[in-house]
Amino acid sequence: YARPFRQTGPFVIILGHITADFLKWAVLFFIIYIPYSASFWMVFGGVSPTPVEGYGTVSELLFNVFRMTVVDQYNFRGLAEQDATMA
């Protein structure tokens, strides 16, 4: 939308590069995030005989695994009680 204006040309190019770099990062992130989440679902989630609190549904599990990536508080004690090796 800003291409007709000569002064905003560099900003349009920068935004294009930012978008391309973000998409590359997002693909790499999801290549790691999806299998990691699937393994947590199999060990701690709804598939396990006794799901850990906060990992019972897919949406809760995805949110808690994302919280792990940003080093937020999550239910580590429950994970360790369920399976100490995988926690």
HTML snippet that shows the backbone in 3Dmol.js (N, CA, C, O; Angstrom):
<script src="https://3Dmol.org/build/3Dmol-min.js"></script>
<div id="view" style="width:600px;height:400px;position:relative"></div>
<script>
const pdb = `
ATOM      1  N   TYR A   1       0.811  -1.197   0.000  1.00  0.00           N
ATOM      2  CA  TYR A   1       0.000   0.000   0.000  1.00  0.00           C
ATOM      3  C   TYR A   1       0.853   1.259   0.000  1.00  0.00           C
ATOM      4  O   TYR A   1       0.387   2.321  -0.413  1.00  0.00           O
ATOM      5  N   ALA A   2       2.077   1.158   0.450  1.00  0.00           N
ATOM      6  CA  ALA A   2       2.922   2.341   0.554  1.00  0.00           C
ATOM      7  C   ALA A   2       3.908   2.458  -0.595  1.00  0.00           C
ATOM      8  O   ALA A   2       4.734   3.371  -0.586  1.00  0.00           O
ATOM      9  N   ARG A   3       3.857   1.580  -1.578  1.00  0.00           N
ATOM     10  CA  ARG A   3       4.822   1.625  -2.668  1.00  0.00           C
ATOM     11  C   ARG A   3       4.760   2.897  -3.516  1.00  0.00           C
ATOM     12  O   ARG A   3       5.803   3.325  -4.011  1.00  0.00           O
ATOM     13  N   PRO A   4       3.604   3.521  -3.710  1.00  0.00           N
ATOM     14  CA  PRO A   4       3.597   4.717  -4.549  1.00  0.00           C
ATOM     15  C   PRO A   4       4.389   5.882  -3.961  1.00  0.00           C
ATOM     16  O   PRO A   4       4.741   6.814  -4.683  1.00  0.00           O
ATOM     17  N   PHE A   5       4.669   5.839  -2.678  1.00  0.00           N
ATOM     18  CA  PHE A   5       5.382   6.938  -2.039  1.00  0.00           C
ATOM     19  C   PHE A   5       6.872   6.614  -1.981  1.00  0.00           C
ATOM     20  O   PHE A   5       7.275   5.593  -1.423  1.00  0.00           O
ATOM     21  N   ARG A   6       7.670   7.481  -2.555  1.00  0.00           N
ATOM     22  CA  ARG A   6       9.101   7.253  -2.671  1.00  0.00           C
ATOM     23  C   ARG A   6       9.790   7.160  -1.302  1.00  0.00           C
ATOM     24  O   ARG A   6      10.728   6.381  -1.132  1.00  0.00           O
ATOM     25  N   GLN A   7       9.338   7.931  -0.357  1.00  0.00           N
ATOM     26  CA  GLN A   7      10.002   7.973   0.950  1.00  0.00           C
ATOM     27  C   GLN A   7       9.775   6.702   1.770  1.00  0.00           C
ATOM     28  O   GLN A   7      10.573   6.391   2.654  1.00  0.00           O
ATOM     29  N   THR A   8       8.723   5.982   1.495  1.00  0.00           N
ATOM     30  CA  THR A   8       8.435   4.777   2.276  1.00  0.00           C
ATOM     31  C   THR A   8       8.992   3.511   1.630  1.00  0.00           C
ATOM     32  O   THR A   8       8.786   2.417   2.155  1.00  0.00           O
ATOM     33  N   GLY A   9       9.683   3.636   0.520  1.00  0.00           N
ATOM     34  CA  GLY A   9      10.231   2.473  -0.182  1.00  0.00           C
ATOM     35  C   GLY A   9      11.109   1.583   0.680  1.00  0.00           C
ATOM     36  O   GLY A   9      10.908   0.369   0.693  1.00  0.00           O
ATOM     37  N   PRO A  10      12.088   2.147   1.409  1.00  0.00           N
ATOM     38  CA  PRO A  10      12.926   1.294   2.261  1.00  0.00           C
ATOM     39  C   PRO A  10      12.124   0.552   3.337  1.00  0.00           C
ATOM     40  O   PRO A  10      12.444  -0.588   3.674  1.00  0.00           O
ATOM     41  N   PHE A  11      11.095   1.193   3.870  1.00  0.00           N
ATOM     42  CA  PHE A  11      10.288   0.540   4.896  1.00  0.00           C
ATOM     43  C   PHE A  11       9.504  -0.634   4.319  1.00  0.00           C
ATOM     44  O   PHE A  11       9.332  -1.653   4.987  1.00  0.00           O
ATOM     45  N   VAL A  12       9.034  -0.498   3.099  1.00  0.00           N
ATOM     46  CA  VAL A  12       8.320  -1.593   2.442  1.00  0.00           C
ATOM     47  C   VAL A  12       9.268  -2.772   2.235  1.00  0.00           C
ATOM     48  O   VAL A  12       8.883  -3.922   2.447  1.00  0.00           O
ATOM     49  N   ILE A  13      10.486  -2.495   1.830  1.00  0.00           N
ATOM     50  CA  ILE A  13      11.474  -3.559   1.639  1.00  0.00           C
ATOM     51  C   ILE A  13      11.810  -4.223   2.972  1.00  0.00           C
ATOM     52  O   ILE A  13      11.905  -5.448   3.053  1.00  0.00           O
ATOM     53  N   ILE A  14      11.990  -3.411   4.019  1.00  0.00           N
ATOM     54  CA  ILE A  14      12.291  -3.952   5.343  1.00  0.00           C
ATOM     55  C   ILE A  14      11.150  -4.840   5.825  1.00  0.00           C
ATOM     56  O   ILE A  14      11.393  -5.928   6.348  1.00  0.00           O
ATOM     57  N   LEU A  15       9.912  -4.392   5.655  1.00  0.00           N
ATOM     58  CA  LEU A  15       8.769  -5.199   6.085  1.00  0.00           C
ATOM     59  C   LEU A  15       8.694  -6.516   5.312  1.00  0.00           C
ATOM     60  O   LEU A  15       8.317  -7.547   5.869  1.00  0.00           O
ATOM     61  N   GLY A  16       9.049  -6.476   4.042  1.00  0.00           N
ATOM     62  CA  GLY A  16       9.082  -7.709   3.254  1.00  0.00           C
ATOM     63  C   GLY A  16      10.120  -8.686   3.777  1.00  0.00           C
ATOM     64  O   GLY A  16       9.859  -9.886   3.858  1.00  0.00           O
ATOM     65  N   HIS A  17      11.300  -8.182   4.133  1.00  0.00           N
ATOM     66  CA  HIS A  17      12.349  -9.037   4.691  1.00  0.00           C
ATOM     67  C   HIS A  17      11.955  -9.574   6.071  1.00  0.00           C
ATOM     68  O   HIS A  17      12.212 -10.735   6.387  1.00  0.00           O
ATOM     69  N   ILE A  18      11.334  -8.726   6.881  1.00  0.00           N
ATOM     70  CA  ILE A  18      10.887  -9.164   8.206  1.00  0.00           C
ATOM     71  C   ILE A  18       9.865 -10.286   8.072  1.00  0.00           C
ATOM     72  O   ILE A  18       9.934 -11.282   8.793  1.00  0.00           O
ATOM     73  N   THR A  19       8.927 -10.129   7.159  1.00  0.00           N
ATOM     74  CA  THR A  19       7.903 -11.156   6.951  1.00  0.00           C
ATOM     75  C   THR A  19       8.529 -12.469   6.496  1.00  0.00           C
ATOM     76  O   THR A  19       8.167 -13.535   6.995  1.00  0.00           O
ATOM     77  N   ALA A  20       9.455 -12.401   5.563  1.00  0.00           N
ATOM     78  CA  ALA A  20      10.112 -13.618   5.073  1.00  0.00           C
ATOM     79  C   ALA A  20      10.910 -14.295   6.184  1.00  0.00           C
ATOM     80  O   ALA A  20      10.861 -15.517   6.324  1.00  0.00           O
ATOM     81  N   ASP A  21      11.647 -13.509   6.978  1.00  0.00           N
ATOM     82  CA  ASP A  21      12.421 -14.083   8.078  1.00  0.00           C
ATOM     83  C   ASP A  21      11.515 -14.692   9.141  1.00  0.00           C
ATOM     84  O   ASP A  21      11.820 -15.754   9.683  1.00  0.00           O
ATOM     85  N   PHE A  22      10.407 -14.027   9.441  1.00  0.00           N
ATOM     86  CA  PHE A  22       9.478 -14.563  10.434  1.00  0.00           C
ATOM     87  C   PHE A  22       8.872 -15.877   9.963  1.00  0.00           C
ATOM     88  O   PHE A  22       8.732 -16.810  10.755  1.00  0.00           O
ATOM     89  N   LEU A  23       8.513 -15.966   8.698  1.00  0.00           N
ATOM     90  CA  LEU A  23       7.941 -17.209   8.179  1.00  0.00           C
ATOM     91  C   LEU A  23       8.955 -18.353   8.227  1.00  0.00           C
ATOM     92  O   LEU A  23       8.590 -19.490   8.526  1.00  0.00           O
ATOM     93  N   LYS A  24      10.224 -18.060   7.936  1.00  0.00           N
ATOM     94  CA  LYS A  24      11.262 -19.090   8.044  1.00  0.00           C
ATOM     95  C   LYS A  24      11.392 -19.559   9.490  1.00  0.00           C
ATOM     96  O   LYS A  24      11.501 -20.758   9.750  1.00  0.00           O
ATOM     97  N   TRP A  25      11.380 -18.614  10.429  1.00  0.00           N
ATOM     98  CA  TRP A  25      11.479 -18.952  11.842  1.00  0.00           C
ATOM     99  C   TRP A  25      10.263 -19.759  12.285  1.00  0.00           C
ATOM    100  O   TRP A  25      10.406 -20.725  13.034  1.00  0.00           O
ATOM    101  N   ALA A  26       9.071 -19.378  11.835  1.00  0.00           N
ATOM    102  CA  ALA A  26       7.842 -20.068  12.238  1.00  0.00           C
ATOM    103  C   ALA A  26       7.836 -21.510  11.734  1.00  0.00           C
ATOM    104  O   ALA A  26       7.413 -22.412  12.458  1.00  0.00           O
ATOM    105  N   VAL A  27       8.294 -21.738  10.519  1.00  0.00           N
ATOM    106  CA  VAL A  27       8.358 -23.104   9.986  1.00  0.00           C
ATOM    107  C   VAL A  27       9.315 -23.939  10.830  1.00  0.00           C
ATOM    108  O   VAL A  27       8.991 -25.068  11.200  1.00  0.00           O
ATOM    109  N   LEU A  28      10.482 -23.398  11.134  1.00  0.00           N
ATOM    110  CA  LEU A  28      11.448 -24.119  11.960  1.00  0.00           C
ATOM    111  C   LEU A  28      10.885 -24.390  13.355  1.00  0.00           C
ATOM    112  O   LEU A  28      11.070 -25.480  13.897  1.00  0.00           O
ATOM    113  N   PHE A  29      10.205 -23.413  13.934  1.00  0.00           N
ATOM    114  CA  PHE A  29       9.614 -23.575  15.260  1.00  0.00           C
ATOM    115  C   PHE A  29       8.580 -24.691  15.255  1.00  0.00           C
ATOM    116  O   PHE A  29       8.584 -25.534  16.152  1.00  0.00           O
ATOM    117  N   PHE A  30       7.695 -24.711  14.264  1.00  0.00           N
ATOM    118  CA  PHE A  30       6.648 -25.728  14.228  1.00  0.00           C
ATOM    119  C   PHE A  30       7.183 -27.111  13.874  1.00  0.00           C
ATOM    120  O   PHE A  30       6.589 -28.115  14.268  1.00  0.00           O
ATOM    121  N   ILE A  31       8.288 -27.185  13.143  1.00  0.00           N
ATOM    122  CA  ILE A  31       8.917 -28.483  12.876  1.00  0.00           C
ATOM    123  C   ILE A  31       9.386 -29.116  14.180  1.00  0.00           C
ATOM    124  O   ILE A  31       9.367 -30.340  14.312  1.00  0.00           O
ATOM    125  N   ILE A  32       9.800 -28.312  15.131  1.00  0.00           N
ATOM    126  CA  ILE A  32      10.225 -28.819  16.436  1.00  0.00           C
ATOM    127  C   ILE A  32       9.044 -28.926  17.393  1.00  0.00           C
ATOM    128  O   ILE A  32       8.959 -29.896  18.146  1.00  0.00           O
ATOM    129  N   TYR A  33       8.138 -27.965  17.383  1.00  0.00           N
ATOM    130  CA  TYR A  33       7.049 -27.862  18.359  1.00  0.00           C
ATOM    131  C   TYR A  33       6.005 -28.967  18.208  1.00  0.00           C
ATOM    132  O   TYR A  33       5.540 -29.505  19.212  1.00  0.00           O
ATOM    133  N   ILE A  34       5.632 -29.311  17.001  1.00  0.00           N
ATOM    134  CA  ILE A  34       4.565 -30.299  16.788  1.00  0.00           C
ATOM    135  C   ILE A  34       4.982 -31.700  17.255  1.00  0.00           C
ATOM    136  O   ILE A  34       4.213 -32.324  17.986  1.00  0.00           O
ATOM    137  N   PRO A  35       6.151 -32.231  16.878  1.00  0.00           N
ATOM    138  CA  PRO A  35       6.524 -33.553  17.408  1.00  0.00           C
ATOM    139  C   PRO A  35       6.734 -33.548  18.928  1.00  0.00           C
ATOM    140  O   PRO A  35       6.400 -34.518  19.610  1.00  0.00           O
ATOM    141  N   TYR A  36       7.280 -32.467  19.441  1.00  0.00           N
ATOM    142  CA  TYR A  36       7.474 -32.350  20.884  1.00  0.00           C
ATOM    143  C   TYR A  36       6.125 -32.392  21.589  1.00  0.00           C
ATOM    144  O   TYR A  36       5.981 -33.075  22.603  1.00  0.00           O
ATOM    145  N   SER A  37       5.137 -31.673  21.070  1.00  0.00           N
ATOM    146  CA  SER A  37       3.793 -31.680  21.651  1.00  0.00           C
ATOM    147  C   SER A  37       3.147 -33.057  21.525  1.00  0.00           C
ATOM    148  O   SER A  37       2.463 -33.507  22.445  1.00  0.00           O
ATOM    149  N   ALA A  38       3.357 -33.723  20.404  1.00  0.00           N
ATOM    150  CA  ALA A  38       2.786 -35.059  20.218  1.00  0.00           C
ATOM    151  C   ALA A  38       3.359 -36.048  21.230  1.00  0.00           C
ATOM    152  O   ALA A  38       2.633 -36.896  21.750  1.00  0.00           O
ATOM    153  N   SER A  39       4.649 -35.942  21.509  1.00  0.00           N
ATOM    154  CA  SER A  39       5.235 -36.851  22.500  1.00  0.00           C
ATOM    155  C   SER A  39       4.688 -36.565  23.892  1.00  0.00           C
ATOM    156  O   SER A  39       4.459 -37.498  24.662  1.00  0.00           O
ATOM    157  N   PHE A  40       4.473 -35.301  24.228  1.00  0.00           N
ATOM    158  CA  PHE A  40       3.866 -34.972  25.516  1.00  0.00           C
ATOM    159  C   PHE A  40       2.428 -35.474  25.578  1.00  0.00           C
ATOM    160  O   PHE A  40       1.974 -35.903  26.638  1.00  0.00           O
ATOM    161  N   TRP A  41       1.711 -35.430  24.469  1.00  0.00           N
ATOM    162  CA  TRP A  41       0.332 -35.929  24.445  1.00  0.00           C
ATOM    163  C   TRP A  41       0.309 -37.437  24.700  1.00  0.00           C
ATOM    164  O   TRP A  41      -0.560 -37.932  25.418  1.00  0.00           O
ATOM    165  N   MET A  42       1.258 -38.165  24.115  1.00  0.00           N
ATOM    166  CA  MET A  42       1.281 -39.613  24.301  1.00  0.00           C
ATOM    167  C   MET A  42       1.668 -40.007  25.725  1.00  0.00           C
ATOM    168  O   MET A  42       1.149 -40.988  26.257  1.00  0.00           O
ATOM    169  N   VAL A  43       2.573 -39.253  26.345  1.00  0.00           N
ATOM    170  CA  VAL A  43       3.057 -39.633  27.668  1.00  0.00           C
ATOM    171  C   VAL A  43       2.206 -39.041  28.785  1.00  0.00           C
ATOM    172  O   VAL A  43       1.890 -39.735  29.751  1.00  0.00           O
ATOM    173  N   PHE A  44       1.827 -37.754  28.665  1.00  0.00           N
ATOM    174  CA  PHE A  44       1.162 -37.061  29.766  1.00  0.00           C
ATOM    175  C   PHE A  44      -0.279 -36.663  29.474  1.00  0.00           C
ATOM    176  O   PHE A  44      -1.007 -36.297  30.398  1.00  0.00           O
ATOM    177  N   GLY A  45      -0.708 -36.723  28.229  1.00  0.00           N
ATOM    178  CA  GLY A  45      -2.010 -36.186  27.844  1.00  0.00           C
ATOM    179  C   GLY A  45      -3.144 -37.174  27.933  1.00  0.00           C
ATOM    180  O   GLY A  45      -3.095 -38.138  28.696  1.00  0.00           O
ATOM    181  N   GLY A  46      -4.182 -36.917  27.131  1.00  0.00           N
ATOM    182  CA  GLY A  46      -5.403 -37.701  27.169  1.00  0.00           C
ATOM    183  C   GLY A  46      -5.240 -39.154  26.790  1.00  0.00           C
ATOM    184  O   GLY A  46      -6.091 -39.971  27.141  1.00  0.00           O
ATOM    185  N   VAL A  47      -4.178 -39.510  26.085  1.00  0.00           N
ATOM    186  CA  VAL A  47      -3.955 -40.891  25.679  1.00  0.00           C
ATOM    187  C   VAL A  47      -3.454 -41.730  26.858  1.00  0.00           C
ATOM    188  O   VAL A  47      -3.707 -42.933  26.912  1.00  0.00           O
ATOM    189  N   SER A  48      -2.746 -41.101  27.799  1.00  0.00           N
ATOM    190  CA  SER A  48      -2.192 -41.841  28.940  1.00  0.00           C
ATOM    191  C   SER A  48      -3.308 -42.269  29.891  1.00  0.00           C
ATOM    192  O   SER A  48      -4.372 -41.650  29.904  1.00  0.00           O
ATOM    193  N   PRO A  49      -3.086 -43.317  30.685  1.00  0.00           N
ATOM    194  CA  PRO A  49      -4.130 -43.798  31.601  1.00  0.00           C
ATOM    195  C   PRO A  49      -4.565 -42.751  32.626  1.00  0.00           C
ATOM    196  O   PRO A  49      -5.749 -42.654  32.949  1.00  0.00           O
ATOM    197  N   THR A  50      -3.623 -41.975  33.134  1.00  0.00           N
ATOM    198  CA  THR A  50      -3.951 -40.913  34.097  1.00  0.00           C
ATOM    199  C   THR A  50      -3.340 -39.611  33.598  1.00  0.00           C
ATOM    200  O   THR A  50      -2.174 -39.340  33.882  1.00  0.00           O
ATOM    201  N   PRO A  51      -4.098 -38.793  32.856  1.00  0.00           N
ATOM    202  CA  PRO A  51      -3.547 -37.542  32.330  1.00  0.00           C
ATOM    203  C   PRO A  51      -3.142 -36.588  33.452  1.00  0.00           C
ATOM    204  O   PRO A  51      -3.812 -36.500  34.480  1.00  0.00           O
ATOM    205  N   VAL A  52      -2.057 -35.890  33.242  1.00  0.00           N
ATOM    206  CA  VAL A  52      -1.576 -34.894  34.196  1.00  0.00           C
ATOM    207  C   VAL A  52      -2.461 -33.661  34.088  1.00  0.00           C
ATOM    208  O   VAL A  52      -2.933 -33.320  33.003  1.00  0.00           O
ATOM    209  N   GLU A  53      -2.682 -32.993  35.217  1.00  0.00           N
ATOM    210  CA  GLU A  53      -3.510 -31.790  35.220  1.00  0.00           C
ATOM    211  C   GLU A  53      -2.880 -30.730  34.315  1.00  0.00           C
ATOM    212  O   GLU A  53      -1.692 -30.431  34.431  1.00  0.00           O
ATOM    213  N   GLY A  54      -3.680 -30.172  33.425  1.00  0.00           N
ATOM    214  CA  GLY A  54      -3.194 -29.190  32.472  1.00  0.00           C
ATOM    215  C   GLY A  54      -2.775 -29.793  31.141  1.00  0.00           C
ATOM    216  O   GLY A  54      -2.396 -29.065  30.223  1.00  0.00           O
ATOM    217  N   TYR A  55      -2.839 -31.113  31.028  1.00  0.00           N
ATOM    218  CA  TYR A  55      -2.448 -31.803  29.802  1.00  0.00           C
ATOM    219  C   TYR A  55      -3.550 -32.739  29.314  1.00  0.00           C
ATOM    220  O   TYR A  55      -3.300 -33.592  28.462  1.00  0.00           O
ATOM    221  N   GLY A  56      -4.760 -32.593  29.840  1.00  0.00           N
ATOM    222  CA  GLY A  56      -5.863 -33.488  29.519  1.00  0.00           C
ATOM    223  C   GLY A  56      -6.476 -33.264  28.155  1.00  0.00           C
ATOM    224  O   GLY A  56      -6.938 -34.216  27.525  1.00  0.00           O
ATOM    225  N   THR A  57      -6.493 -32.020  27.679  1.00  0.00           N
ATOM    226  CA  THR A  57      -7.029 -31.725  26.349  1.00  0.00           C
ATOM    227  C   THR A  57      -5.906 -31.220  25.455  1.00  0.00           C
ATOM    228  O   THR A  57      -4.855 -30.797  25.937  1.00  0.00           O
ATOM    229  N   VAL A  58      -6.136 -31.268  24.165  1.00  0.00           N
ATOM    230  CA  VAL A  58      -5.101 -30.845  23.218  1.00  0.00           C
ATOM    231  C   VAL A  58      -4.784 -29.360  23.382  1.00  0.00           C
ATOM    232  O   VAL A  58      -3.616 -28.974  23.345  1.00  0.00           O
ATOM    233  N   SER A  59      -5.801 -28.530  23.563  1.00  0.00           N
ATOM    234  CA  SER A  59      -5.549 -27.091  23.687  1.00  0.00           C
ATOM    235  C   SER A  59      -4.754 -26.769  24.948  1.00  0.00           C
ATOM    236  O   SER A  59      -3.853 -25.931  24.911  1.00  0.00           O
ATOM    237  N   GLU A  60      -5.074 -27.423  26.063  1.00  0.00           N
ATOM    238  CA  GLU A  60      -4.298 -27.209  27.291  1.00  0.00           C
ATOM    239  C   GLU A  60      -2.858 -27.666  27.108  1.00  0.00           C
ATOM    240  O   GLU A  60      -1.922 -26.995  27.542  1.00  0.00           O
ATOM    241  N   LEU A  61      -2.694 -28.803  26.469  1.00  0.00           N
ATOM    242  CA  LEU A  61      -1.363 -29.341  26.256  1.00  0.00           C
ATOM    243  C   LEU A  61      -0.524 -28.420  25.378  1.00  0.00           C
ATOM    244  O   LEU A  61       0.629 -28.135  25.702  1.00  0.00           O
ATOM    245  N   LEU A  62      -1.092 -27.954  24.270  1.00  0.00           N
ATOM    246  CA  LEU A  62      -0.348 -27.061  23.379  1.00  0.00           C
ATOM    247  C   LEU A  62       0.040 -25.776  24.093  1.00  0.00           C
ATOM    248  O   LEU A  62       1.144 -25.264  23.905  1.00  0.00           O
ATOM    249  N   PHE A  63      -0.873 -25.255  24.917  1.00  0.00           N
ATOM    250  CA  PHE A  63      -0.572 -24.035  25.659  1.00  0.00           C
ATOM    251  C   PHE A  63       0.544 -24.278  26.671  1.00  0.00           C
ATOM    252  O   PHE A  63       1.451 -23.455  26.797  1.00  0.00           O
ATOM    253  N   ASN A  64       0.490 -25.391  27.389  1.00  0.00           N
ATOM    254  CA  ASN A  64       1.525 -25.673  28.384  1.00  0.00           C
ATOM    255  C   ASN A  64       2.877 -25.959  27.744  1.00  0.00           C
ATOM    256  O   ASN A  64       3.907 -25.566  28.292  1.00  0.00           O
ATOM    257  N   VAL A  65       2.897 -26.626  26.611  1.00  0.00           N
ATOM    258  CA  VAL A  65       4.173 -26.852  25.923  1.00  0.00           C
ATOM    259  C   VAL A  65       4.729 -25.524  25.414  1.00  0.00           C
ATOM    260  O   VAL A  65       5.942 -25.312  25.450  1.00  0.00           O
ATOM    261  N   PHE A  66       3.862 -24.625  24.940  1.00  0.00           N
ATOM    262  CA  PHE A  66       4.332 -23.296  24.545  1.00  0.00           C
ATOM    263  C   PHE A  66       4.895 -22.548  25.748  1.00  0.00           C
ATOM    264  O   PHE A  66       5.904 -21.853  25.634  1.00  0.00           O
ATOM    265  N   ARG A  67       4.244 -22.691  26.898  1.00  0.00           N
ATOM    266  CA  ARG A  67       4.747 -22.046  28.111  1.00  0.00           C
ATOM    267  C   ARG A  67       6.131 -22.572  28.469  1.00  0.00           C
ATOM    268  O   ARG A  67       6.954 -21.830  29.005  1.00  0.00           O
ATOM    269  N   MET A  68       6.398 -23.845  28.180  1.00  0.00           N
ATOM    270  CA  MET A  68       7.737 -24.388  28.424  1.00  0.00           C
ATOM    271  C   MET A  68       8.771 -23.705  27.543  1.00  0.00           C
ATOM    272  O   MET A  68       9.894 -23.452  27.979  1.00  0.00           O
ATOM    273  N   THR A  69       8.393 -23.405  26.293  1.00  0.00           N
ATOM    274  CA  THR A  69       9.354 -22.788  25.377  1.00  0.00           C
ATOM    275  C   THR A  69       9.706 -21.370  25.778  1.00  0.00           C
ATOM    276  O   THR A  69      10.798 -20.895  25.466  1.00  0.00           O
ATOM    277  N   VAL A  70       8.798 -20.681  26.466  1.00  0.00           N
ATOM    278  CA  VAL A  70       9.082 -19.314  26.911  1.00  0.00           C
ATOM    279  C   VAL A  70       9.468 -19.278  28.388  1.00  0.00           C
ATOM    280  O   VAL A  70       9.476 -18.210  29.000  1.00  0.00           O
ATOM    281  N   VAL A  71       9.788 -20.442  28.966  1.00  0.00           N
ATOM    282  CA  VAL A  71      10.257 -20.598  30.344  1.00  0.00           C
ATOM    283  C   VAL A  71       9.274 -19.965  31.325  1.00  0.00           C
ATOM    284  O   VAL A  71       9.647 -19.137  32.156  1.00  0.00           O
ATOM    285  N   ASP A  72       8.019 -20.371  31.211  1.00  0.00           N
ATOM    286  CA  ASP A  72       6.964 -19.910  32.108  1.00  0.00           C
ATOM    287  C   ASP A  72       6.704 -21.004  33.146  1.00  0.00           C
ATOM    288  O   ASP A  72       7.294 -22.081  33.072  1.00  0.00           O
ATOM    289  N   GLN A  73       5.841 -20.734  34.094  1.00  0.00           N
ATOM    290  CA  GLN A  73       5.485 -21.728  35.110  1.00  0.00           C
ATOM    291  C   GLN A  73       4.566 -22.783  34.498  1.00  0.00           C
ATOM    292  O   GLN A  73       3.589 -22.446  33.829  1.00  0.00           O
ATOM    293  N   TYR A  74       4.873 -24.039  34.722  1.00  0.00           N
ATOM    294  CA  TYR A  74       4.022 -25.143  34.278  1.00  0.00           C
ATOM    295  C   TYR A  74       4.089 -26.240  35.335  1.00  0.00           C
ATOM    296  O   TYR A  74       4.906 -26.165  36.252  1.00  0.00           O
ATOM    297  N   ASN A  75       3.256 -27.237  35.217  1.00  0.00           N
ATOM    298  CA  ASN A  75       3.098 -28.272  36.233  1.00  0.00           C
ATOM    299  C   ASN A  75       4.211 -29.312  36.132  1.00  0.00           C
ATOM    300  O   ASN A  75       3.966 -30.441  35.708  1.00  0.00           O
ATOM    301  N   PHE A  76       5.424 -28.941  36.517  1.00  0.00           N
ATOM    302  CA  PHE A  76       6.539 -29.884  36.444  1.00  0.00           C
ATOM    303  C   PHE A  76       6.392 -30.994  37.473  1.00  0.00           C
ATOM    304  O   PHE A  76       6.746 -32.141  37.202  1.00  0.00           O
ATOM    305  N   ARG A  77       5.879 -30.670  38.636  1.00  0.00           N
ATOM    306  CA  ARG A  77       5.726 -31.692  39.676  1.00  0.00           C
ATOM    307  C   ARG A  77       4.804 -32.818  39.190  1.00  0.00           C
ATOM    308  O   ARG A  77       5.088 -33.996  39.409  1.00  0.00           O
ATOM    309  N   GLY A  78       3.706 -32.452  38.535  1.00  0.00           N
ATOM    310  CA  GLY A  78       2.795 -33.463  38.000  1.00  0.00           C
ATOM    311  C   GLY A  78       3.448 -34.300  36.914  1.00  0.00           C
ATOM    312  O   GLY A  78       3.214 -35.506  36.831  1.00  0.00           O
ATOM    313  N   LEU A  79       4.271 -33.663  36.074  1.00  0.00           N
ATOM    314  CA  LEU A  79       4.976 -34.401  35.025  1.00  0.00           C
ATOM    315  C   LEU A  79       5.974 -35.376  35.633  1.00  0.00           C
ATOM    316  O   LEU A  79       6.088 -36.514  35.178  1.00  0.00           O
ATOM    317  N   ALA A  80       6.699 -34.936  36.661  1.00  0.00           N
ATOM    318  CA  ALA A  80       7.699 -35.793  37.296  1.00  0.00           C
ATOM    319  C   ALA A  80       7.046 -36.971  38.014  1.00  0.00           C
ATOM    320  O   ALA A  80       7.606 -38.068  38.039  1.00  0.00           O
ATOM    321  N   GLU A  81       5.862 -36.752  38.599  1.00  0.00           N
ATOM    322  CA  GLU A  81       5.166 -37.852  39.259  1.00  0.00           C
ATOM    323  C   GLU A  81       4.669 -38.887  38.249  1.00  0.00           C
ATOM    324  O   GLU A  81       4.675 -40.086  38.528  1.00  0.00           O
ATOM    325  N   GLN A  82       4.244 -38.425  37.087  1.00  0.00           N
ATOM    326  CA  GLN A  82       3.735 -39.335  36.049  1.00  0.00           C
ATOM    327  C   GLN A  82       4.866 -40.159  35.438  1.00  0.00           C
ATOM    328  O   GLN A  82       4.772 -41.384  35.356  1.00  0.00           O
ATOM    329  N   ASP A  83       5.937 -39.484  35.008  1.00  0.00           N
ATOM    330  CA  ASP A  83       7.059 -40.169  34.368  1.00  0.00           C
ATOM    331  C   ASP A  83       8.300 -39.305  34.549  1.00  0.00           C
ATOM    332  O   ASP A  83       8.491 -38.324  33.831  1.00  0.00           O
ATOM    333  N   ALA A  84       9.133 -39.668  35.499  1.00  0.00           N
ATOM    334  CA  ALA A  84      10.301 -38.847  35.844  1.00  0.00           C
ATOM    335  C   ALA A  84      11.306 -38.770  34.698  1.00  0.00           C
ATOM    336  O   ALA A  84      11.981 -37.752  34.544  1.00  0.00           O
ATOM    337  N   THR A  85      11.416 -39.810  33.902  1.00  0.00           N
ATOM    338  CA  THR A  85      12.378 -39.809  32.805  1.00  0.00           C
ATOM    339  C   THR A  85      11.985 -38.818  31.718  1.00  0.00           C
ATOM    340  O   THR A  85      12.837 -38.080  31.222  1.00  0.00           O
ATOM    341  N   MET A  86      10.728 -38.788  31.346  1.00  0.00           N
ATOM    342  CA  MET A  86      10.268 -37.891  30.281  1.00  0.00           C
ATOM    343  C   MET A  86      10.079 -36.457  30.759  1.00  0.00           C
ATOM    344  O   MET A  86      10.104 -35.534  29.945  1.00  0.00           O
ATOM    345  N   ALA A  87       9.893 -36.248  32.057  1.00  0.00           N
ATOM    346  CA  ALA A  87       9.674 -34.900  32.574  1.00  0.00           C
ATOM    347  C   ALA A  87      10.951 -34.116  32.450  1.00  0.00           C
ATOM    348  O   ALA A  87      10.995 -32.946  32.829  1.00  0.00           O
TER     349      ALA A  87
END
`;
const viewer = $3Dmol.createViewer("view");
viewer.addModel(pdb, "pdb");
viewer.setStyle({}, {cartoon: {color: "spectrum"}});
viewer.zoomTo();
viewer.render();
</script>
